[in-house]
Amino acid sequence: MASRRNLALALVGSTAVAIAAVALARSSRTHPGAQERDRIGYPPLDTPKPIGTGIWIVDGGPIRAMGTVLPIRMTIIRLRSGELLLHSPIRLTAALMEEVKALGRVAHLIAPSMGHWTFLSDWQRAFPDAKTWGVPGLRDRRPVRNSDVKIDQDLGAAAPEDWAGEIRQALITGGAGFNEAYFFHTESRTLVLTDLIDNLEPGKLPSITAALMRVARATGGTTPLHVRLAVRAGGESAKAAIQEMLALEPERTVFAHGNWFKDRGSERLKQAFGWLI
């Protein structure tokens, strides 16, 4: 019975994860207008905003994804060397490029999940010396193979020498090809996620998007349904990885979509994963 249940979860999770990945892949070249950007996003947009020592977020103009309109966010971490790590790069503008250059040398571009890679090519052209990292399996996805994005190295289950001792890192590997790397910046005690938590605000979204996101449970500061299915299908190893993440007790938690956890990070993180733990 348990094996049948896990198989069903894997099949449903596979479909949901595939839809989510396709949605993000199709979003990269279509952007809402100025008024819609400000209403849906988290202004000021397309500019680094400090949230702690050596860490910034950049709220981008919302993306269109298969009929929905969603806010999106990038995180920048400055290493002790002065080099920058860009987590989940968003749409690159000339102004943003100059502001990022003012913070330090861009050394690492991170594709932390199967869906958050579609803006990488512009950043790679702007910063050709930067190394691009992706979650395992991403380079093998057909849309990635058919793009001009180059993945230099896979992210591992622990931080590489490039940022070990400054950022703790691990992988949450679920069923149906789901893979997300999380990053914990020790100096600011900030946890950086991508899709494991969504906290979209229905009042900021178009009505159709708001309705869909409510159904997907992407509006309550928790894990959306399609990701839950994939994580459950990952079994005890995925659950153990999330428990290890919770044990980090961050002061704040940043994620790609919605109103991030600016305070009570550890408490709110545990609430977000109450469905699993």
C-alpha positions in Angstrom: 0.0 0.0 0.0 2.8 2.4 0.9 4.6 1.7 -2.3 1.5 2.4 -4.3 1.0 5.6 -2.5 4.6 6.7 -3.1 4.2 5.8 -6.8 1.1 7.9 -7.0 2.8 10.8 -5.3 5.7 10.5 -7.7 3.5 10.5 -10.8 1.5 13.6 -9.6 4.7 15.3 -8.4 6.4 14.6 -11.7 3.5 16.3 -13.6 3.4 19.3 -11.3 7.2 19.8 -11.2 7.3 19.5 -15.0 4.5 22.1 -15.4 6.3 24.5 -13.0 9.6 24.1 -14.8 8.0 24.7 -18.2 6.2 27.7 -16.8 9.4 29.4 -15.6 11.2 28.4 -18.8 8.5 30.1 -20.9 8.6 33.3 -18.8 12.0 34.7 -19.6 11.2 37.0 -22.5 7.7 38.3 -21.7 7.4 41.0 -19.1 4.5 43.0 -17.6 4.2 46.8 -18.1 5.5 49.4 -15.6 2.3 49.8 -13.5 1.8 46.0 -13.3 5.5 45.6 -12.3 5.2 48.0 -9.3 1.9 46.6 -8.2 2.8 42.9 -8.3 6.5 43.2 -7.4 8.2 44.6 -4.3 9.6 48.0 -5.2 12.1 49.4 -5.6 12.7 46.9 -8.4 15.8 45.8 -10.2 18.1 47.3 -7.6 20.2 45.6 -4.8 18.7 46.1 -1.3 20.8 45.2 1.7 19.2 42.8 4.3 22.2 42.0 6.4 26.0 42.2 6.4 27.3 41.1 2.9 23.9 40.1 1.5 21.3 41.8 -0.7 18.1 40.9 -2.4 17.0 42.2 -5.9 13.3 42.1 -6.5 12.7 41.9 -10.2 9.8 42.9 -12.4 7.2 40.1 -12.3 7.4 37.3 -14.9 4.6 35.9 -17.0 4.4 32.1 -16.7 1.7 30.2 -18.6 -1.1 32.7 -17.9 0.1 33.7 -14.5 2.0 36.7 -13.3 4.5 36.2 -10.5 7.0 38.3 -8.6 10.6 37.0 -8.6 13.7 37.6 -6.5 17.5 37.2 -6.7 19.9 37.2 -3.8 23.4 38.5 -3.8 26.1 37.3 -1.3 29.5 39.0 -1.1 32.2 36.5 0.0 35.1 37.6 2.2 37.3 37.7 -0.9 35.0 40.5 -2.2 33.6 38.2 -4.9 29.9 38.0 -5.5 27.6 35.0 -5.6 24.4 35.6 -7.5 21.6 33.2 -6.5 18.8 32.7 -9.0 19.6 35.6 -11.4 16.7 37.6 -12.6 16.3 39.7 -15.8 19.4 41.7 -16.4 19.1 45.4 -17.1 21.9 47.9 -17.9 21.3 49.8 -14.6 21.2 46.6 -12.5 24.5 45.4 -14.1 26.3 48.6 -13.1 24.9 48.4 -9.5 26.0 44.8 -9.2 29.5 45.7 -10.5 29.7 48.4 -7.8 29.3 45.7 -5.1 32.2 43.5 -6.3 33.3 41.1 -8.9 30.7 38.6 -10.1 32.4 35.2 -9.6 29.5 32.7 -9.2 26.1 32.4 -10.9 23.8 29.9 -9.2 20.9 28.0 -10.7 19.5 26.6 -7.5 16.5 24.6 -8.8 15.2 23.0 -12.0 13.2 26.1 -13.0 15.4 29.1 -12.0 18.0 29.2 -14.8 16.3 31.0 -17.7 17.9 34.4 -17.2 21.5 33.0 -16.9 22.5 33.5 -20.5 22.4 37.3 -20.3 24.5 37.3 -17.1 27.0 34.9 -18.6 27.5 37.2 -21.5 27.8 40.2 -19.2 30.2 38.4 -16.8 32.1 35.8 -19.0 34.6 35.0 -16.2 31.9 34.0 -13.7 31.4 30.3 -13.0 27.9 28.9 -13.4 26.6 26.3 -11.0 23.4 24.3 -11.3 21.6 21.6 -9.4 22.3 18.0 -10.5 20.3 17.0 -13.5 19.7 20.6 -14.7 22.3 20.4 -17.5 20.5 17.3 -18.9 17.1 19.0 -19.3 16.2 19.5 -22.9 15.3 23.2 -22.6 18.8 23.8 -21.1 20.5 21.7 -23.7 18.7 23.6 -26.4 19.6 27.0 -24.9 22.9 28.9 -24.9 23.2 28.5 -21.1 26.4 26.6 -20.0 26.5 24.9 -16.6 30.1 24.7 -15.5 29.7 22.6 -12.4 26.9 20.8 -10.5 26.1 21.9 -7.0 26.8 19.2 -4.4 25.5 18.1 -1.1 28.0 20.4 0.7 29.5 23.7 0.0 32.5 23.7 -2.4 35.8 25.2 -1.4 34.8 28.4 -3.2 32.5 29.4 -0.3 32.9 26.8 2.4 33.1 28.3 5.8 31.0 31.3 4.7 27.9 29.6 3.3 26.4 26.2 4.3 24.8 24.4 1.4 22.8 21.2 0.9 20.4 19.6 -1.6 16.8 18.7 -1.2 16.2 15.9 -3.6 12.6 14.8 -4.1 10.8 12.6 -6.5 10.1 13.3 -10.2 13.4 15.0 -10.8 12.8 17.7 -8.1 16.1 19.2 -6.9 16.7 22.4 -4.9 19.9 23.6 -3.2 19.5 25.8 -0.1 22.2 28.2 1.1 22.7 29.5 4.6 24.8 32.6 4.9 26.4 32.3 8.3 27.4 35.9 8.9 23.9 37.3 8.4 22.2 34.0 9.5 20.1 34.2 6.4 18.6 31.1 4.7 18.2 31.4 1.0 15.6 29.2 -0.8 14.0 29.2 -4.2 10.7 27.3 -4.5 10.5 25.3 -1.2 8.4 28.2 0.2 6.1 30.6 -1.5 4.4 33.5 0.2 2.5 35.2 -2.6 0.0 38.0 -1.6 -3.3 37.5 -3.4 -4.1 41.2 -3.2 -1.1 42.1 -5.3 -1.8 39.5 -8.0 -4.2 39.5 -11.0 -7.4 37.7 -10.1 -6.7 34.5 -12.1 -3.2 34.2 -10.8 -4.4 34.8 -7.2 -7.1 32.0 -7.5 -4.6 29.6 -9.0 -2.0 30.3 -6.3 -4.6 29.9 -3.5 -5.4 26.4 -4.8 -1.7 25.6 -5.0 -1.2 26.8 -1.4 1.4 29.2 -2.6 -0.1 32.1 -0.7 0.3 31.0 2.9 4.1 31.2 3.6 4.4 27.4 3.2 5.4 24.8 0.6 3.2 24.8 -2.5 1.3 21.6 -3.3 3.4 20.5 -6.3 6.6 20.8 -4.3 5.1 19.0 -1.3 4.3 16.0 -3.6 7.8 16.0 -5.0 9.4 16.2 -1.5 7.2 13.4 -0.1 8.1 11.3 -3.1 11.7 11.8 -2.1 11.1 9.8 1.1 13.1 9.9 4.3 16.2 11.4 2.7 14.3 14.5 1.6 12.7 14.8 5.0 16.0 14.4 6.8 17.6 17.1 4.6 14.8 19.5 5.5 15.1 18.7 9.2 18.8 19.5 9.0 17.9 22.8 7.3 15.5 23.7 10.1 18.2 23.0 12.6 20.2 26.0 11.2 17.6 28.3 12.9 18.0 31.3 10.6 17.1 34.8 11.6 15.5 35.4 8.2 14.5 33.4 5.2 14.5 34.6 1.6 12.8 32.8 -1.3 12.0 33.6 -4.9 8.3 34.3 -4.9 6.3 36.5 -2.5 6.8 38.3 0.8 10.0 36.8 2.4 10.4 36.2 6.1 12.2 39.3 7.4 12.1 38.2 11.1 11.2 35.2 13.3 13.0 33.2 10.6 13.4 30.0 12.5 9.8 30.0 13.9 8.2 30.8 10.6 10.4 28.3 8.8 9.2 25.5 11.1 5.6 26.6 10.6 6.1 26.5 6.8 7.2 22.9 7.0 4.6 21.8 9.5 3.0 19.7 6.8 6.1 17.5 6.8 7.7 17.6 10.2 
